[in-house]
């Protein structure tokens, strides 16, 4: 990454969408521009957990404006991350399809733990380096993330479905502030967060930091009232709740430092923050400058630096956890990637890396059962929390793992995607060539594409030397029938 390179992160939060543009300079990212729009997508989920048309239109309109600002940015220098609302929304694919189009870049839905990891990276990167043990709390619109960390390393991450938008809708639906409403909201928040006590107990950290919307809003209000800059105290929270009770309704609240877009969700946010203070015995919390968007920027930077992509370490961890045959996994990965490099267009390095990860994980399901291990492997990848990976990335790896065997047309995937189809055929051919669990003889073996055809050829005598491999490859020809692609083999 060269000095002066511009990077951008889009944070699709439940309350606000944010765009952060930075410039890479000597290992750090300096802010160039910051845009924020209050979209309140989290309040647009109906009883069936579908985003309403109005909520989607608000989100698309904002993303279109962000997209205009990002025009010309290379794809590798932009990361768009969606959080709890789109994790919950049943019709999220409809929103994401149109949203990615108007933004001009793919949108990644991240899991709760992955969101927490990115938040910690954003907070840690903007703090002075020290040996302090940190607790980071991020109260978003529909989820709250808790992280324990030291320097740049998060040691424990968790995400809970409780947030300022959700709690304001549920316990302050008409904007009315009463002692009973606050008491009920805090009890409900503690019930959700109660399991955090085992991990985030008071002796596990030294300094607490609050990240993002709720903490920032409360910090601004308390500072405007004469409090220490960037510090939230128990006394300050009691004072703030008392001011809301005196106002009786959100519309009547008059507090210096309270932004208008924060007014409708301040009741829910304070309820959750007070619950966190009580449960984790927090006396004071420092307002952090970093947040999810900065974490996404630095994660984008790490992905582009050789040897620093966290996803590779995560794949290694999954291989160890599920007792994968390391030697065989590397053999299949090496074979698949060698074939892919022959037929892939220029600029396919990212796709090659993902193929390598999928190939190394192709037997992850054997720990459950050797029968249908490809389906078990896909299930694991669809239902695991894997640091560094977005939910769609894990699903894509899972589809490749599932697709290593059986008829191709039965795979629930877009086979019109030429890069995916090439990844899949390389995976399947590699599994077939490595059937004897030893290094295959691939000298003279070539793969190329011609429109909607894959053409696999071998040197003279290869078929006679390796009859079982040749048989499996001829069967592979049949597996691709009734798909948009044709596999042709020339195995003399």
Secondary structure as UniProt FT lines:
FT   TURN            3..4
FT   STRAND          6..12
FT   STRAND          16..25
FT   TURN            26..27
FT   STRAND          28..38
FT   HELIX           41..44
FT   TURN            47..48
FT   HELIX           53..70
FT   TURN            71..72
FT   HELIX           75..77
FT   STRAND          78..82
FT   HELIX           84..88
FT   TURN            90..91
FT   HELIX           92..103
FT   STRAND          107..109
FT   HELIX           112..125
FT   STRAND          133..139
FT   STRAND          144..150
FT   TURN            151..152
FT   STRAND          153..160
FT   HELIX           164..171
FT   TURN            173..174
FT   HELIX           179..193
FT   HELIX           194..198
FT   HELIX           202..204
FT   STRAND          207..211
FT   HELIX           212..224
FT   TURN            225..226
FT   TURN            229..230
FT   STRAND          231..233
FT   HELIX           234..247
FT   HELIX           250..252
FT   TURN            256..257
FT   HELIX           260..263
FT   TURN            264..265
FT   HELIX           266..279
FT   TURN            280..281
FT   STRAND          284..287
FT   HELIX           292..304
FT   TURN            306..307
FT   HELIX           310..321
FT   TURN            322..323
FT   HELIX           326..343
FT   TURN            346..347
FT   HELIX           349..360
FT   TURN            361..363
FT   HELIX           364..367
FT   TURN            371..372
FT   HELIX           373..382
FT   TURN            387..388
FT   HELIX           391..402
FT   TURN            403..404
FT   HELIX           408..410
FT   TURN            415..416
FT   HELIX           418..433
FT   TURN            434..436
FT   TURN            443..444
FT   STRAND          446..450
FT   TURN            451..452
FT   STRAND          453..457
FT   TURN            460..461
FT   HELIX           462..465
FT   HELIX           467..479
FT   TURN            480..482
FT   STRAND          486..490
//
